C-alpha cells in the first residue's frame, strides 16, 4: 500500500473511531457521567491497533495525536469555551489532556517503533482506566500517598489487566522476546506509579514509567 494512502486511512480510522466513542459517551451513556468518562478513557486505547497504518512521523504526531490535546482541553473545565457535556465535569479535569499529551510525545519519538507507543497507551488506557473504574465501584481498602485516594482493589486490577493486555498488544505487533519476564515487571512498575501519582497526572506517570521500564528491560535482554 502506498505510504500516503496508508496514512490517510489511518487518520480516517482514528478520527472515525474517536467520533463514534464520543457519540456513545455523550448520547448513549450520558446518564452515567463517571462511567461514560471511563468508557471513553479505556476504549480510546484501541487506537493502538490502528497505529500500523501510519508511516509518517509528521502525520502520526501532528495530525493523528496532537489535535486531541486541543480537543480534550476544550472539553475540560478550564476551557474558555463551555461545552454542554458531562465528560469534562467528571473525574480529574485535565486527565484526558494529559492522556493526549502522552500519546503525542510517544508518537513523535517512536513513530517507527509503534509497539512502544502501544505499551504506553495500554498502561494509561486499559490499566489506569480499569483501576479507576473498579476502584470507584469496589474499592474498600484505600490508601493515600501523595494526596490522591486510591484503592488496593483498583491497583490489583490494573496490574492484572496490564499483564493480559500487554501480552495481547505485543503479540499483535509480533513482539515475543522475553515477554514472560518483561510484561509482569512493566505492569508492576506502571501500577506503582499510578498508585502514588495524584491529580490526574497518573495518566502521564503510568504511561512513561511503562515505556521506560519496557525500554530498559528490552535493552538488558538484547
C-alpha positions as CSV (number, residue, x, y, z in Angstrom):
1,X,0.0,0.0,0.0
2,X,1.2,3.5,-0.8
3,X,2.7,5.3,2.2
4,X,0.5,8.4,1.8
5,X,-2.7,6.3,1.2
6,X,-1.9,4.3,4.3
7,X,-1.5,7.4,6.5
8,X,-4.8,8.8,5.2
9,X,-6.6,5.5,6.0
10,X,-5.0,5.7,9.5
11,X,-6.3,9.2,10.0
12,X,-9.8,8.3,8.8
13,X,-9.9,5.3,11.2
14,X,-8.6,7.3,14.2
15,X,-11.0,10.2,13.8
16,X,-13.9,8.0,12.8
17,X,-13.3,5.8,15.8
18,X,-12.9,8.7,18.3
19,X,-16.1,10.3,16.9
20,X,-18.0,7.1,17.5
21,X,-16.7,6.9,21.1
22,X,-17.7,10.5,21.8
23,X,-21.2,9.9,20.4
24,X,-21.6,6.8,22.6
25,X,-20.2,8.6,25.7
26,X,-22.4,11.7,25.3
27,X,-25.6,10.3,23.8
28,X,-25.9,6.7,25.0
29,X,-24.1,6.8,28.3
30,X,-24.9,10.4,29.3
31,X,-26.9,9.4,32.3
32,X,-23.8,7.8,33.8
33,X,-21.1,10.6,33.5
34,X,-18.4,8.8,35.5
35,X,-18.8,5.5,33.7
36,X,-19.1,7.4,30.4
37,X,-15.7,9.1,31.0
38,X,-14.0,5.9,32.0
39,X,-15.6,4.2,29.0
40,X,-14.0,6.8,26.7
41,X,-10.7,6.7,28.6
42,X,-10.4,2.9,28.2
43,X,-11.8,2.5,24.7
44,X,-9.6,5.2,23.2
45,X,-6.8,2.8,23.9
46,X,-7.9,0.7,21.0
47,X,-6.2,3.2,18.7
48,X,-3.1,1.1,19.2
49,X,-4.5,-1.3,16.7
50,X,-4.7,1.4,14.1
51,X,-1.1,2.6,14.5
52,X,0.4,0.3,11.9
53,X,-1.3,2.2,9.2
54,X,0.9,5.2,9.9
55,X,4.3,5.6,8.2
56,X,5.0,9.3,8.6
57,X,6.3,10.9,11.8
58,X,4.6,14.1,10.9
59,X,1.2,12.5,10.3
60,X,1.1,10.3,13.3
61,X,2.3,13.0,15.7
62,X,0.8,16.3,14.4
63,X,-2.3,15.1,12.6
64,X,-3.3,12.0,14.4
65,X,-2.3,12.7,18.0
66,X,-1.6,16.4,18.7
67,X,-5.0,17.7,17.7
68,X,-6.5,15.8,20.6
69,X,-4.6,17.9,23.1
70,X,-6.6,20.9,22.0
71,X,-9.9,18.9,21.7
72,X,-9.6,17.5,25.2
73,X,-8.6,20.8,26.6
74,X,-11.7,22.4,25.1
75,X,-13.7,19.7,26.8
76,X,-12.0,20.3,30.1
77,X,-13.4,22.5,32.9
78,X,-10.6,25.0,32.1
79,X,-11.8,25.6,28.5
80,X,-12.7,29.1,27.5
81,X,-15.5,27.5,25.5
82,X,-18.1,25.9,27.7
83,X,-19.5,22.7,26.1
84,X,-22.7,21.2,27.4
85,X,-21.0,17.8,28.0
86,X,-20.7,15.6,31.1
87,X,-17.4,14.0,30.3
88,X,-15.5,17.1,31.3
89,X,-17.3,17.5,34.6
90,X,-16.4,14.1,36.0
91,X,-13.0,12.9,37.2
92,X,-9.8,14.9,37.0
93,X,-10.4,17.9,34.8
94,X,-7.1,17.6,32.9
95,X,-6.8,13.8,32.9
96,X,-7.8,13.4,29.2
97,X,-5.5,16.3,28.2
98,X,-2.5,14.6,29.9
99,X,-3.6,11.4,28.0
100,X,-3.4,13.2,24.7
101,X,-0.1,14.8,25.5
102,X,1.4,11.5,26.4
103,X,0.2,9.9,23.2
104,X,1.7,12.8,21.2
105,X,5.1,12.6,22.8
106,X,5.3,8.9,22.2
107,X,4.2,9.2,18.6
108,X,6.9,11.8,17.9
109,X,9.7,9.7,19.4
110,X,8.6,6.2,18.5
111,X,6.6,6.6,15.3
112,X,8.7,3.8,13.7
113,X,8.5,1.5,16.8
114,X,4.8,1.6,17.3
115,X,4.7,-1.2,19.8
116,X,6.5,1.1,22.2
117,X,3.7,3.7,21.7
118,X,1.2,0.9,22.3
119,X,2.8,-0.1,25.6
120,X,2.4,3.4,26.9
121,X,-1.1,3.8,25.7
122,X,-2.1,0.4,27.1
123,X,-0.8,1.4,30.5
124,X,-2.8,4.7,30.7
125,X,-6.0,3.4,28.9
126,X,-6.6,-0.2,29.9
127,X,-4.5,-0.1,33.0
128,X,-5.3,3.2,34.6
129,X,-8.8,3.3,33.3
130,X,-9.8,-0.1,34.7
131,X,-8.0,0.7,38.0
132,X,-10.3,3.8,38.4
133,X,-13.4,2.0,37.3
134,X,-13.0,-0.9,39.6
135,X,-11.6,1.1,42.4
136,X,-14.5,3.5,42.4
137,X,-17.0,0.7,42.3
138,X,-15.5,-1.9,44.6
139,X,-12.5,-0.2,46.3
140,X,-13.0,-0.7,50.0
141,X,-9.3,-0.7,51.1
142,X,-8.0,2.8,50.5
143,X,-4.5,4.3,50.5
144,X,-3.3,7.8,50.1
145,X,0.4,8.5,49.4
146,X,0.7,11.9,47.7
147,X,-2.7,13.5,48.1
148,X,-5.0,11.3,45.9
149,X,-7.0,8.5,47.4
150,X,-6.6,5.1,45.6
151,X,-7.6,1.6,46.4
152,X,-5.8,-1.7,46.6
153,X,-8.6,-3.3,44.6
154,X,-8.1,-0.8,41.8
155,X,-4.3,-1.2,41.8
156,X,-4.6,-5.0,41.7
157,X,-7.0,-4.7,38.8
158,X,-4.6,-2.5,36.9
159,X,-1.7,-5.0,37.4
160,X,-3.7,-8.0,36.2
161,X,-5.3,-6.1,33.3
162,X,-2.0,-4.9,32.1
163,X,-0.5,-8.4,32.2
164,X,-3.2,-9.6,29.9
165,X,-3.5,-6.5,27.6
166,X,0.3,-6.0,27.2
167,X,0.5,-9.6,26.2
168,X,-2.2,-9.1,23.5
169,X,-0.7,-5.8,22.3
170,X,2.8,-7.1,21.9
171,X,1.6,-10.3,20.2
172,X,-0.4,-8.0,17.8
173,X,3.0,-6.4,16.9
174,X,4.7,-9.7,16.7
175,X,7.0,-8.9,19.7
176,X,7.6,-12.0,21.8
177,X,11.1,-11.9,23.1
178,X,11.2,-12.4,26.9
179,X,7.7,-11.1,27.3
180,X,7.1,-13.6,30.2
181,X,9.7,-11.6,32.1
182,X,9.2,-8.1,30.8
183,X,5.4,-7.8,30.9
184,X,4.9,-8.5,34.7
185,X,7.7,-6.1,35.6
186,X,6.3,-3.3,33.3
187,X,2.8,-3.9,34.7
188,X,4.0,-3.7,38.3
189,X,6.0,-0.5,37.8
190,X,3.2,1.2,35.9
191,X,0.8,0.2,38.7
192,X,3.1,1.6,41.4
193,X,3.5,4.9,39.6
194,X,-0.3,5.1,39.0
195,X,-0.9,4.5,42.7
196,X,1.4,7.1,44.0
197,X,0.6,9.9,41.5
198,X,-2.1,12.4,42.3
199,X,-4.5,14.8,40.4
200,X,-4.9,13.1,37.0
201,X,-1.1,13.0,36.4
202,X,-1.3,9.3,36.7
203,X,-2.0,9.1,33.0
204,X,1.4,10.5,32.4
205,X,3.3,8.6,35.0
206,X,1.7,5.2,34.2
207,X,2.4,5.8,30.5
208,X,6.0,6.8,30.7
209,X,7.0,4.5,33.5
210,X,5.7,1.6,31.5
211,X,7.6,2.7,28.4
212,X,10.8,3.5,30.4
213,X,10.8,0.1,32.1
214,X,10.0,-1.7,28.9
215,X,12.9,0.0,27.0
216,X,15.3,-0.7,29.9
217,X,14.4,-4.3,30.1
218,X,14.5,-4.9,26.4
219,X,18.0,-3.4,26.3
220,X,19.1,-5.7,29.0
221,X,17.6,-8.7,27.3
222,X,19.3,-7.9,24.0
